[in-house]
């Protein structure tokens, strides 16, 4: 795999505007959130190098908050920092990524199981409404909108589980694998399949069937089966 190039100055000024972003936190916190957003969305790709000087110039800050933000992201696993190589967006080996997807399925399955027991009528109604918008995004052939709405569905699912530790851990892992999950979601037929998979999760929650909800959510992540390795390998090959 070749080394990814350094961070380029983004053409969209909105990406670089930190104005007011530090309210409620330090400047390094604001920069960490901005960089995390760029990594999770795939704008900063796995293996891409981040240069402190370029980041300081781009976001119009000193190198101190940049360094602090990079260290914080490294602590979450989103970045890798080497003594001489600087910071790069973390890459995940295919075997580890498969393990992480397996864990993601188990965690989401537990969230769905608890949601089937604990979801409020308002949360069930929210899942229905989001599901309808997701189907509309598929029919309109809007993959970016589809992916954003898909995230809403999972966020409400986690909330409906009425858990604390479980929901936090599930969100954390989802963000960790987000660039890869986005790529998998955009494979031919995957978005259409997602509609049916979400429908089964929702139906199980509506009839308060925790075992069926767990199985449906688990299948939602695992349904690609043996094809998952091929999809992930295709993602990795883009930077070779």
N, C-alpha and C positions, 0 to 999 in steps of 0.2 A: 504494500500500500504506500503510495507516495505521500509525502508530507503536504498537508493542505497549506494554502497560502495564508498570509497574514490578513487580519481584519481590514477590509476596505472601508473607506469613508462612505457611509450610506448616502444614496442620492435623495432619500426622503428626509427632510429636515425634522419631521415629527419624531423620527427614530432617535435623533440626537438632542432633542429638546428636553433638558432636565428641569425646566422652569417649574417651580412649585412642587417638584417630585419629592423633595426631601422633607416636606411637611409631615409631621408625625414620626420622624425618624432622622437619622444622620444622612449626610450626603453619600457615604459609603453604602448605607442600607438602600437608598434610592437607586444607586448605580447597580448594586447587586440584583435588585428586582428587575431592572431594565435588562441586564445581561441574561438573567434567568429566563425572562420572557423571550428573548431572541434565540436562546438555546432550545427552549421547549418548542417554540414555533418552527424550528428548523432553519431559521435565517442564518444562525451560526451552526455550521454542520459539524458532526463528529470528526475529530482530527484537525479542525481548523485552529491555527495558532492565533493567540491574542497578545498583542504587544502593549505594554504599559504606556509607553509614550504615545502611541497612536490612539489608545483609549482616552488618555488624558486630553489630547488635542480634540478628539471627536466630541467628547462630552463636556469640554471646557471646564475641567477640574484639575487639581494637582494630582501628582502620582500617589500621594498617600491614600486618599479614598479609593483609588483604583486598586492599589495593592491590597487594601483591606477587603474590598469586594471580591477580588479574585481568591483570596484565602478562604472567605466564607463559602464561595461556590465550590471550592475544592473540598471543603469539609462535608458538603452534601453529596459529593461524587460526580457533580456535573462538569467539573474541570479537573485536569491533571496538571500539577506543577512540578517541573523538574529543575534541578539546580542550574543546569546550563541551557536547557531547552525552553525555558519560560513556561507559560501557561497555554494549554490546548484544551479544546472541548473534548471531554472524555469519550473514548470509544469503548465499546463493549464487545467482547468476543461472542461468537455465535453460540457456543455452549452455555455461557453465562446468561446471554440474552434469552435463550430458551428457558432456562431456570427461572428468570425473572418474569417471563410471561406466564409460566406455570404458577408461580406465586401470586401473580396478579389475578389469575383466574380464581384461585382459592380465596383471596381476600375479597374480591368482588362477589364471589359466591356467598361468603359469610354476610356481607353487607345486604345482599338481596334476601337472604334467609331471615335476618333480623327485621328488614323492612316489611316482609310479609307478616310479621308478628306485630310490628310497632308503628307502621306508617300511619300518619293522620289522613283524614279525608282530603285535606288541602294538599298534602304531599302527593297522594295518589292522583288527584286532579291535575297537579303540576306535571307529573310524569306523562299523563295522557296528552296534555297540551303540547309538551315538548316532542312527544312521539309524532304527533300530527304535523308539527313544523319540520321534523326530520324527514318525514315522507314527502313533504312538499319540496324540500331542498333536493331530494333525490330526483323527483320528477322534473325539477327545473335544471338539473345537471349543474349544480353549484357545489363542487367538492369542498371548497374552503368553508362555505356556510354550513355544509353538512357536518364537517368535522367540529366546528364550533358548537353547533347545536347538540351533537353527540356528546361533547364534554358536559353540556348542561344536564343532559339526561343522567349521566353518571354522578355528577355533583349532587343532584336531588336524591338519587338512589342512596348515596352515602349519608346524606342528611336524614333520610327516612329510616335508616338503620338505628337511629337514636343511640349511637355509640360515640365514644370519645377517642380512645386509643386506636381502635380498629379503623375508624374513618380517617384519622390523621395518617396512619401508616399506609392506607390504601391510596390516599391522595399523593403522598410522598413518592411512592413507587410509580404511580401513574406518570408523574412529572418526570421521573428519572428515565422512563422508557418512551416518553412522548414523541420524540423525533422518529423513532422506529415504528411506534404504533400508528402515527400519521401515515407513514409510508405504506404500512400493511393495509390500512383502511382504504387507501387509494388504489389498491390493486383491482383489476377487472372483476366485477361481480361482488366485491366485498361490501360495498355500501348497500347494495340491494339485500344482501344476506343479513346485514345488520338490522334492517327493518324487521325482518321476521324474528330475529333473535331477541330484539328489544320487546317485540309483541309478546313473546313467550314469557319473558321476565315480568312484564307488566301484568299479564293475565294471572300469573301465579301469585303476585302480590295482591291483586284485586280479590282473589278468592281465598286469601290468607293461607296459602299453602307453602310453608317455609322450605320443605324438602324440594319441591318442584322449582321454587325460586332459586335455590342454591344451584341445582342442576342446570337450569337455564342460563344463569349468569356464568357458571363455569364453562359451559359449552360456547358461550359468546366469545370467550377469549381463546378457547382451545379448538374451535370447530375447523380451523385450517389444518389441524393434525400434522401429518408428515410434510405438507406443503409449506409450513411455517419456516423451516430451515431454508428452503429454496428462496422464499421471499426475502428473508433476512440476508442471505448470501447475495442476492441481487442488489440489495441496498448497499452492502459493503463494497461491491464491485464498482460502484459509481465513482469511487475515489482511487481506483487502482490505475 
